[in-house]
Amino acid sequence: MQGDKEFVGTLRGFDDYVNMVLDDVTEFELTPSGKRQIALDQVLLNGNNVCMLIPGGMPEESCHTLT
């Protein structure tokens, strides 16, 4: 995978290729300079870049909680 990113939001829709539209998204990214968090209204994710889906609220252990 390229990069350590995690998207948390409300799933609006998806297709057979796991392309997804998420609303009210928070993007978490681990960078060499630290953690970065970005709020986004809507995101279209390409299914080729999705490695895991976890239903429910905010995850307890994820890239946004790692140090």
N, C-alpha and C positions, 0 to 999 in steps of 0.2 A: 504494500500500500504506500501511497505517496502522502506523507504528512500525517500528523496526529491531530485530526479534527473530529469533533463530535457536534451533532446538531440535535437540539431538543426543541420540539414544537408540536403543534397539532397537525396530525395527518389529514390533509384535505382530500387527497386522491392518489391513486397509483395505477400502473398498467401491468401488462404481462411481463415486461422487462424490468420491473421494480423501479422504474422512474417514478419519483414521488414529488408531490407538491406539499410543502409544509407551511403552515401559517404561524404567526407569532413565535418566530424562531430565535433561539439563542445559540450562537456558534461559539464553541470552545476550541481553542487551538493551543498546543504546546509549541513554543518557539525557542530557539537558543537563548533568547533574552528573557524568557519567562512565559507566563500564561497570558493569553489574550482572550477577551470575551466581547462579542459583538451582538447587538440586538438587531434583528431584521424582521421586516413585516411579512415577507413571503420568500420562499426558496424553492427552486426546481432542482432536484438532485438527480443526476444521471445514475441509473441503476447499475452501470458497470463499476461505479465507485462505492457501492454500498456493500459492506461486508457483514453487518449485523443490524437487526431490528430488535428493539426491546420495548414492548408495550408498557405503558404506565407513566408515572410521573418522572420527576428528576431522579436519575440514578444515584445510588449511594456512593459507589466507587467508580469513577470515570476519569477521563483526562482533566476535567475541570477541578477535581479534588486531589489529584496527584501532586506531589511536590518534587 
